[in-house]
Amino acid sequence: MNLPNKLTILRVCMIPFFVLFMLTDLGGPYGKYISVLIFAAASFTDFLDGKIARKYHLVTNFGKFMDPLADKLLVCAAMICLIEKGRLASWIVIIIISREFIISGFRLIASDNGVVIAASYWGKFKTVFQMLMIIVLILDLGGTFVMVETALTWAALILTVVSLVDYIAKNKGVLKDGGR
């Protein structure tokens, strides 16, 4: 198993620890900071594994499947925890998770037809803003940061919808017989 795949597995293994510190009093008054550190480290492995895999030509089928799945698991777990903590509205999480299911379905159909759907810049921006939103919402700094929380939440939501529309527009042929 190569380094990028090990980083992906590490990211998945970090999720239960993240959830544990988010939803329990295990870390005491430092729980939210520990959960932010775990989330940030896990998010960084996403950036790092992709960079290493591309630079050293270590792209594998396992990585192609597991890397986006690990991403979705991390972000969805964090958003569900934020609902539990009363920090994020469930309707926002439903829209974001729905987008992930739709794109995953598109990719599955495309794959069955021998078509590869690459990540778009909109999708990458969406991921960055979702991760920033999650970090700021976990920290719950209050005061003027409430405006930052709101701005990041709306930016993440808008980028989620824009990236969905972009994927569908660019790949609508996937839904036709033959996928081309």
N, C-alpha and C positions, 0 to 999 in steps of 0.2 A: 504494500500500500504506500502510495507516495505522500509527500508532505501536504499538498493541497487537500487531499482526501482526509488526512488525519486532522487537519484544521477544521474541516467541515464536521467531522464526527465530534471533535472537541466542542464546537458550537452547539450541537444538539445536546451533548452531555451537560453543558452549562445551563440549559433551560430550566431543569428542575431546581437547581440552586437559586437561580434568579427568582423563580416563582416562590420558593421557600422564604427568601428574604423579603419579597414584596408583600406576601400575604400573612406572615406570622410576625411575632415579636422577637424572633430569634436574635436579631441584631440589636435589639433594644432601640435606643434613639438613633443609632447609626444604620439601621436596617435599610432605609431608603438609599443611603449613600453606598452601601454594599451592593444593593440591587442595581444601582446605576453603574457602578464599576463593572459588575458582571455583565450587564447589558452592553455597555460600551466595549468591553473586551470581546464579547461574542460578536458584536457588530464589526469590530476591526478585523476579526478572523475572516469575515465575509469578503472584505476588501482585499485582505492579504492572500487568501487562497486563490482567488481569481487572478490576481496579479502574478503570483508565482506560477500558476498553471499555464497562463498564456506565455509568460517570458521564457520558461524552460520547456515548453511543449509537453506539459504533463496533463493535458486535458484527457479525461477518461469518461467512459459512459457512466460510471458510478458518480463521478463529479457532476456531470451534466444533469443527472437525475437528483442527486442528493443535495447539491448546493442550493438550488432554488427552494427545495423543500425545507431545508434547515432554516433558510431565511424566513419563509412563511411561518414556520413553527415558532421561531423566536418573536417575530413581530406580532403575530396573533396572540401568543401567550401573554405578551406584555400588554396589549390592548385589552384583553379580557381581564387581566389583573387591574388595569386602570378603571374598568367599569366597576369591578368589585369595590375599589377604593373610592368610587364616586368622582373620579377625575376625568372621565371621558364618557360621552353619551353613547348609549348602545346603538343608536341609529347610525352613527358615524362608523362604528366598528363593523356593523352589518354591511354598509356600503363598501368598505375597504376589503373585508373578507370575501364579499361577493365578487369583487373585481378579480381577486386572486383565483377563485374557483373558475371564473369565466376564462381567464387567460390560461390557466392550467388545462382546461378543456380544449381550448384552441390549440395549444401546443401538443396535446395528445392526438388530436385529429390530424394535425400537420405531420407529426412523427409517423403515424400510420400510413400517411401518403408520401413519405420520404422527403418532407419539407421541413427545414429547420427554421424556426422563428427566433431570430436573435433578439437580445434585449435592446430596447430603444433608449435613447437619451431621456425621453419622458419617463420611462420606467425607472431609470437610474435616479433621476431627480426625485421621483415619488418616494423611492426607498430612502434617500438621504433625508428628505423632509419628514417622513414617518419616524425615522430613528431620532432625529432631533426633537420632534414633537414628544416622543415617548420619554426621552431623557428629561426634558423641561417639565413635563407633567409629573414625572416621578419625584423630581426635586421639590416641586410645590413651594416655590420661593415666595409666592404672594406678592403684594404690593404692585409695582409697575410691571413685574414679570407676568401678571395676569394678561396683559396686552400681548406679550410675546407668546404666551401659551395659546391665546386665541388666534393670533396671526399664524403660528406654526400649524395649528390644527386645521384652520381653513386652507392654508397652502397645501398641506398634505392631502386633504380631502379633494381639493380642486385638481391637484396633480394626479390623484388616483383616477378620477373620472377622465381627465384629458388623456392619460396614458392608455386607459381602456379604449376610448374612442380611436386613438391613434393605432393601437394594435388591430382593432376590428377593421378600420379603414384600409390599413396596409395589407391585411391578411384575409380579407373577405373571401378570396378565392379558395381558401382552405375548406370552407363549408360546402363548396361545390364538389361534385364527384371528381375524383382524381386529384383534388387539392391544388391545382395549378391554374 
